[in-house]
Amino acid sequence: MLARSLGLTVVIVSGICGCGAAAVSVRRPLAEVRPVSEREYVRQNLTAERMRTLGACIDFFREEHARFPRTLAEAQGGCIRTPTPESLADGWGRPFVYYWVRASVVLISFGADGTPATRSPEQDGADADFVLTDDGWFTLPSNVDL
């Protein structure tokens, strides 16, 4: 009952390992999809463009140095003539999340709300997240013009 009053969905799956144990999963409902205003549209497109540029800088740095850059500023240094701090942030002024695992790079912006996992990848809206990997866009709002 507490879960219902908090707006949560509780899923209980029993017999997972055949030993009588049960797994419990608690899921928060997806946030309501906010429509994209003209201002958000501009910020989303700016974010996607900056991420695409940084992705190219990371690729260039990796080819030149046979390793990933430690920071986005390091990647940007050899790629852009006059880098600015703004180019390392999304359209809402928050720094991009950048990391690499083995031979893969991930670059993320959590969109207008700045919060991860508030929507499924199939949803769009002002709070849509952006995820760029070595293989291209994992999530990108459909209204972005690239």
Buried (B, 14 or more C-beta within 10 A) or exposed (E): EEEEEEEEEEEEEEEEEEEEEEEEEEEEEEBEBBEBEEEBBEBBBBBBBBBBBBBEBBBBBBEEEEEBBEEBBBBBEEBBEEBEEEBBBBBBEBEBBBEBEEEEBBBBBBBBBBEEEBBEEEBBBBBBBBBBBBEEBBBBBEBBEE
